[in-house]
Amino acid sequence: MSLANPTALFWLALGIPVVIFYILKIRLRRMPVSTVIFWRQIFDEKKPRSLWQRLRHLVSLLVQLAFLALLVAALTEPFFASEARSARRVILIVDNSASMNATDVESTRLAKAKEDAHRIIQGLRARDEMAIIAAGTQPRVVCGLTVHPKSLRVALDGIGPTDGPTQLAAALALARRLAAETGDADKESRILVVTDACTDDAAKLSTEDRVQFVTVGARAGNLAITRFQVRRSTVDPIGYETLVEITNLSDEPTGEFRLSITLNGQSIEVIPLALAHNQTWSKVIENTTRDGGVLTAELVVKVDKEDRPYPDALATDNKAIAVLPKRNDVPVHMHSPVGNLFLQKVLEANPLTQLTTSKAMPATFQTGGVKVFHREAPATLPPGSVLVVDPANDCNLWKVGDKLQNPIVTQQDKDSPLMAHVRLDNVLMPEARKVTFTPAAGKPQILAAASTGDPLFAVIDRPEGKVVVLSVNLDLGDLPFRTAFPILAMNVLGQFTSSHGEMRESLVAGSTADVTLPAGDFLVRSPDGTTRKLPGGGKATIGPFDQCGVWTVAAEGTGTAVEEFAVNVMNKAESDLRPPEGVVAVAVETGFGGSFLGRPFWWYLIGLAGILAVAEWYLYQRRWIS
């Protein structure tokens, strides 16, 4: 037998004061009394037997010394050589991914997994080591290798649910590294994985060397929103398009249910649906609003005759959210010495445009907004976003030449956002102006050109702001009568305001996002309200996102939101609660466990000390020892 803590033997020195107190006699006080006749009568009736009386005191001393010896022996943590040879190193992996929130078992799959994990901890042998890894959004070690069951139980209870994907492969790799870092190659290592095995590679992982799966849950049906995105329309300045996809991840049909879409709590769409088994439904829904906010899609599942919902064991993926950007008013100033009703009306047709006009060239231009010049442009174009239509005079970016008689458009940049949904090849453009760009314009992007190569529609990307020039005479051609003209104007305004087809992508749980922040201190607020600090002054990475909902980056102190991220499950593999075939699983009782006899030797020593203390108390009460 060996001792893990031999220095505890010094506590045996406490036996010295025990013996001293035993042999120490108390000097009795002398008290004068009127008579001793009664005392003599008592002593005559109960005359002590000196040898037996001494033995009774000696038994009491021996019991006390034995009690002390047992406690000190327990503190030394004795163990047998066979215990050391049979000790195991166990890495316990607990799956806390989104699918573990399924309710096809009592409470949730995660609660059942933690219950099984507690039984595994209870079954550890005396000198077994265990570490615990959570295999949710990002595998992490929640408790390093230890032989203390209480530390393991506390760490296990601290594992909370997440909405991220299962990371069993990464968790197994982490477990193998953790087992190898201890350096004790002779100790048996084993990896126990408590999971629902709802991942494509579960069957392969369950057959790896020294890996055992303890599975929870069974094949369960689930209805899930597997895609939900929203973006602003590329045509309508206040329109938006919503893409939603729903999948029935079940072996049976759903029956009827409803898809409800709301914007900031106000109902937008309600669509009744019914899906066959393993069927996917998707649709692009178009709506209009200039307001932004949180767009929410939710599945409302009907119940059957027994008042039970359609088998939909996971509620997290029944709801999805997206952030819809708000459309702000755009101040636009149009200058035209002769006026042009077509251009003015097409600008006013944009519901976001706040239009002002002038016939005399303004001395100064307000900062921001869009400047539109028809026929007459200043010699030096002002900073900011500028649209020039039918230029008649030179400026710092181009020279105006002769008129082009009936030019035919033969070159179009169809990939440019400014040319989206626009065709100019059959448009009449008599007396379009010939424009020659100066070196100050750099390399303009030609969006449309005549057969002679002369540019008719171009964009100049300068540091002070973009300049778009359209050298078409609106009074003579038929462009104002074509649908291409208002679409072209909408495209230009959309590019100037950076809102053309704007999209704030809804993220998948478990992903990360990059954000560029100004100088200062910021806070990242998760959907459950917890916050963490985020330094500003550059690019920062947020995530992995382990909760569904809206994550907010806000300035510390003021609380002003700088960026918002919508996070949803949107993962068919995670929403599919049907584990693949071929997963090799074991029961907790047969796969791993100890027994009452597997406790450490010091545990029995403490038990004997307790029994000895009870025995002494009993004998003392019976007046057998004193």
N, C-alpha and C positions, 0 to 999 in steps of 0.2 A: 504494500500500500504506500502511496505517496501523498504528500501534503501540498496543496496549491498555495496555502498561506501559512508557512511554518512559523512566522514571527508571532502569530497569535498565541503560541505556547507561553509567551511571557505573561499572559493573563492568569496562568496557574499560580502566580505569586499572590493572588488574592486569597489563596488557601491559608496563608500565614495569618492574616488578621482574623480569619474564621476560627483557627485553632486558638489564637490568643483570646478571643472573646469566649471561647469554650472553657478554657482553664481559668479565666479571670473570675474571681469570686467577689461578690458584693459584700462589703462590710455592713453588717446590720447596725442600726442605731439603737442605743440603749434608751429605753423609755421607762420611767418609774410607773408602776401600777400598784393598785391597792392589794392585790393578791394574785398568786400564780397557780392557785389550786385548779382552776379550770384548764389552764394550759397543760399542766402535768397530766390531767385526765385525758386530754386529746392525744398527747404523745404516748401515753400508756396504751390507748386503744389502737393507734396506728404506728406501731414501732417500725421504723425503716429497716429494710434489709440492705446492708451496705453494699454487698457484691452485686446484687440484682439492680440496685439503684444506679450504681456506676455503669453497669451494662446498658441500662436504658439511656443514660446520657451519651454513652459511646455510640449507640445506634443512631441517635440524632446527629452526632457529629459526622459519622460516616455518610449518612444520607445527604447532608449538606455538601460535603466534599465531593461526593459522587455527582451531585447536581451541577456543581461548578465544573467538574472535569468534563461532563457531557457537553456543556455549553462551550467550553474552550475547544474541545475536540471538533465541535461543529464549526467554530470560527476558522479553524485551520483548513477547512474544506478538503477532507481526505477523499481519495479516489483510488480505485484499483487500477492496475495496469491494463486489465481487459477493457475497462471503461475508456481509457485513452485510445486504445487500439480500435474500438468500435465507434468512436465519436464521428459524427457526420457534419458536413458543412452543407446547409440547406439554404438555397436562394428561393424565396417565395415571391412570385410575380402575381400581382392582383390587377386584373383588367378593370379599369374604371373609365372606359370609353363610352361614347354616346349609346351604343346598343345595350350597355349594362344598365341603363335606366328603364329598360322594358319591364312591364308589370305582369308578364305572363306567369310569374311565381309570386308568392306572398311578398308584399312590399315591392321590392325591385330585385333584379338580378344581382345588382351590386351588394345589396343587403344580404342576400343569400350567399354570395361569394365571401363576404367578410365573416359570415357565420361559419362557413366551412374553414376559412383561414384560421379562425380562433381555435377550432378543433385541432387543426394541424399544429398550432403552437402548443396546445395542451399536450399533444402527443410527443413532444420533443423528449429525447433522453437526457440524462444528466449533463453530459459534456458536449451536447450538440450545439453548434453555432448556427445562427440564422440571420439573414438579411432580408429586407422587404423592398420590393421595387413596384412602383405604380406604373402601369403600362397604358396610360391614357393618351392625351394630346401630345405630351412630350415625356418619354420614359425618364423617371428620376428615382434615385435611391431615397426612400423615406426613412429607413433605419439601416445603419451599417451592421456588419457581422457582430453579434453579441450572443451571450449565453443567458441573458436576463429576460425571462418571459414577460415581465411587466413592461419593460421598454418596448418589446415587440407588440404587445397588445395596445399600448398607447399610440404607437406609430400606425398600427393598422386602423384603429378607430379614427385617426386623423385623415385617412384617405377619403376625399370627397368625390362626388360625381363630376364628370366633365362632359362636354358636348363634342369633343374632338374624335378623330378616328382611332381605331385600334392600332397599336404599334407593337405587336407581339414580337416581330422579328428583331426590331431595335432593342426591345427590352431583354430578349434572350441574349443578344450580343453584349449588352451591358452586364447581364448576370454572369456570363462566362468571364468577362474581364474582372469583375469583382471577385469571383472565386479564384482566379489565377493570381491576383495581386497579393494574396496572403502568404504565398510561398511554401505552404505545407502540402507537398505533392502526395504524401501518404494518406491524408485524410480523404475519406469518401465524399465526393461532391454530388449534389443532386439539385435539380431545378424543378420546382413545383409551380405550375401555372394554373391559377383559378380564373376561369374565363368562360364565356358563352361560345367561344370558338367561331364567332361569326366573322370570319375573314377568309379570303380565298386560299391563303397558304397554311391554314390551320392543320389540315391533314398531314402536310409535309413536316411542319414544325413539331407535331405531337409524336413523331417517330424518331426524332433526333436522339442521339446518345445522352443518357442521364437526364432526360426531360420527361416529365409526367404531367398530363393534363387532368385537372379536376374540373369537369364541366358543370355549368348551371343553366337552367332553362331548357327549353325544347324548341321544336320547330313552331314558330308563331307567325301568324299573318300580320302584315303591316301596310298601311297606306301612308305614302310620304310625298311631300313636295320636294322634288329632286332638282328643280331649277327655278330660280326667281331673280330676274334682273329687270331694271328699268332704265330708260334713257330718254333724253329729250329728243323730239322729232327733228329730223333733218330738213323738214319742209315747213311745218307749222311752228312758229316761234314759241307758242304757249302749249303746244301739244307734247305728249309723251307716249312712249310705247312700253308696254309691260309684257315680258316673256315669262310665262309660267308653265311648268311641267309637273305632272303628277303621275306617280307610278304605283300600281298595285303589286306589292311584293308579297304575294300570297299564292297559295295553291287553290284558292276558291274565289268566286266573283265577290264584288263588294256590296252589291245592292245599291240603293240610291244614297247619295251624299251631296253636299253643297260646297262649292268653292266661293268663299266670301272675300272680297278685296275692299279695303278701306284706306282712306287717306286722312291721317290725323283724326281717326275715329269716325269719319263720315263715310257712309257706304258708297262705293263706286260701282261695283259689279257683284252680282250673285248669280252663279251658274250652277244648275243642277247637273250631276254627272252620275255615271255608273260604269265601272270598269270590269272587264273580265280578268281572270287570273293572269298575272305577269304582264298586263297591258299598261302601256304608257300613253298619256294624253298630254298634248301641248298646244298652246295657242299664244298668238301675239294680240294683245288687247290695246286699242288706241283710245286715248282720252285727252282732254284739254284742261289745263289750269295754269295760271301764272304763279300760283302758290307752290311752295315746296313743303317738305316735311317727310314724315315716315309713312311709307306705303306698306300695308300689312296684308298678307294673304293667309287665310286660315281655312282648314277643312272642318266642316261641320258634319259629323258622322251620325247617321240615324241609328236607332236601336231596333233590335228584333222583337219578336212577340214576347220573349221572356225578359224584356227590358234590359237586354245586354247590348252594348255597342258591337258593331261589326268588329271582328277580331283585328284590333288595331292596338298592339301592345306597347307601342312607343309614341308618346304624345309630343316629344320635342320636335319631330320633323313634320308635325301637322300645322306648323306655323312658320312663316318666313317673312322677313322684312327687307325693305330696301329704302335707301335715302334718295328722295327726289329733289334735285336742285331747284331752287327758286329762281324765277325770272324777274329781273329788275328792269325798270324803265331805262331806256337809252335816249339821252338827249342828242338830237340830230339837228344841225343847222344847214339849211340848203341856201346857197347863194346862186342866183341866176339873174343876169341883167335883163333878160327878155322873158324869163319865166317859162316853165314847162309843166303843163297840167299833168301829163302822163307820169313824169318823174315824181312830181309832188304827191299824186294820188297813190302811187305804188309805195312810197315811203310812209304815207299816212295809213296805208292798209295794214302795216305791221302794228299789232296792238301794243307792242312795247315801245314804240317810237314816240318821243315827245318832240315834235317838229316845230322849228322856227325857220322863217325865210327872210331873205333880204335881196334887194336889187342893187344896192350900192355896196361896194366892197367894204366890209368892216375894218376898222383900224386895228383892232385886236380880236383875238379869238379866245373863248373861254377854254380853260383846261379840261380835258376829258371829253367824252362824247365823240360824235362822228361829224366830220365836216364834208359837205357835198358841194362840189363846184360844177356848175353847168355853163359851158361856153367860156366863161372867164375864170381864170385861176390866178392867184397871186404869183409874183415873180419867184418868191421863195415859199414853198408850201409849208404851212404851219406844222408843228409837231403833233403827233397823235394819229388817229385813223382818218384817212382821207380817201374820198371817192371823187374822181374827176370824170365827167361825162361830156363827150363832144368838145374837147379842148380846142380853143381858137387862138391861143397865144402861147408863147414859149414860157418855160419856167426853169428852175434850176435842175430839173430831172429829165427834161426832154425838149426837143425842138419840133415845132409843128410845120409840116410841109404842105404840098399840094393835096387837093382832094382826090380820093380814089373813086373812080366812076364804077358803080355797081360791082364792088368786090364780092368774090365768092369764097366762103369759108371752107378751106380744105384741111386745115390742121386744128385739132381740138385736143386739149389735155383732159381726157375723160377721167383720169385718176385724181384730179384736184377736187377738193371739197367745194370749191367755188363753182365747179361745173357739174355738180351733182344734179341729176334730173334735167339738165339743160342740153338742148341740141340747137346749134346755130348754122348747120350746113345748108339749110333750105330757107334761110332768112334773107330778105332783101335789105341791103345796107347802102343805098346810094349816097354819094358824097361823104363817105367816111374819111376822116382825117389821116394823113400819113404822119406817123409819129416816129422820131428818131431819138433814142435815149442817149443821154450824156453820160460821161464817165461817173458822175456823182450818183447815178442810179444803180451802179454796180452791174449785176447780171439779173435783169428782170426775168420773171417766169412768164413765158408766153402761154396764155390759156387758149387763145383762138387767133388764127392768122389767115390772111388771104392767100390765094394761089401764088401771088407774087412774093410771099414771105413777109409782107408788111404786117406788124402786129395790130390786131383790132381789140383785143382784150388781154390785159397783162396786169401782173401784180409785182410791186417793188417792195422788198422786205428790207427796210432801213431801221437803224437803231431807235429812231424817234417814234416809229410806228409805221404800219403798213400803208402803202398807197396803191389803190386800184384805179386803173385808167381804162375807160371804154370809149374808143374813138368812133362812135356811131352817131349819125345825125338822127335824133329821135323824131324830128318833124317830118322827114322825108321817107324813112324806111317803115317797114311793117313790124319791127321788133316790139314796139309798145302794145301791139294787138295780139302778140303771141303769149302763150302761157309761160314761155321761157323767161320773159322779162320780169314778172313779179318773183318767180323762183330765183332768178339770178340776183335780184335785189335782196331777197331774204338770205341767200347764201352769203352775200357780202356783209350784211349787217351781223349775221351769225358769226362769221369769222372775226369781225372787228370786236365783238363782245365776248369771244371765246365760249359761246354757249351753243354753238351749232352742233346738234347731236350730242350734247354733253351727257356723260354717263359716270355715275359713281358706282363702281362695281360692287355688288354684294359678294362678300368673301365667304369661303368655305371654312368651317370650324377647323382649327388646326393650322391654318395658314398664317403668314406674317404680312406686314405692310410697311412700306417706307414712307416717311413724311419729312419734309424739310421745314424746319422751324426757325423763326428769328431768334435773336438773342433774348435771354430771359429764362425763367423757370416755368415749367408746365407740368400738368398732372394728366395721367391716363386714368380715366374712370371706366370701370367695367360695368356690365349690365346689373350686377348685384350691388353696385354702389361702392365697392372697394376701389382705392386709388393707390397709385404709385407715382413717384416723381420721375420726370423726364427732362433732362437738360436740353436747353435750346441752343441756338447758334450753329445750326448745321443739319445734316441728315441723320435721322434716327430710325431705328427699326422697332416696330411694335409687334408684340406677339411672342409665341404662337397664341392665337385667340382660342381659349378653351371654354368659352361660354357663348351661347347664342344671344343675340340682342344687339343694341347699339353701343359701341365703344366710342368714347369721346375724348379728344385731346383738347384740354382747356388751359388757359393761362392761369397760373397760380395767383391767388389773391382776388382777381376780378371774376374768375370763373367763366370768362368769355370763350365760347367754343371756337377752336381753330380748325378742327377736322373731325369728321364723324365717319365711322365704319360700321356697316351693317354686316352681321355675321350670322350665318345659318348652317344647318347640318349639310343639306344639299349633297349627300353622298350615298349613292345607291348601295354600295358595299356595306356601309355602316347601318343603313336603314333596313337591309335585308336580314331579318332575324331567323333565318333558316341556315343553320351551320352546314358546311359541305359534308359530303359523304367521306368516310374513311378516317375520321378523327378517332384516335386511340385515346380513351379516357379511362381513369381508374376512380374507384370510390375512395373517400377519405379514410375509411376504416382499414381497407386492404392496401391502399397505395402508400400510406405513411401513418405512423402513429406509434406511441409508446403505451405504457400501462402504469398502474400504481407502482409496480416493482421497478420501473425505470427511473424513479426519482433519485437525486443525488444522495450519497451516503450521509451528508450532514443533515439532510431533512429527517432521516430516521433518528439521528442522534438528538435532534431537538424534540422529536416526538417522545423519545425515551425520557428526556429530561422533564418534559411536561407530565408524563405518567408518574415519574418519581416524585414530582412536586405534589401531585394529587394524592399519592400514597402516603407521603409524610403528613399531609394535612389530615387525612383520614385517621392515621394512627395516633396523631396528636389529639384529635377530637375524641378518640376512644381511650385516651390516657395510657396508651401502650408505650409511647415514648414521651419524653418531656424535655 
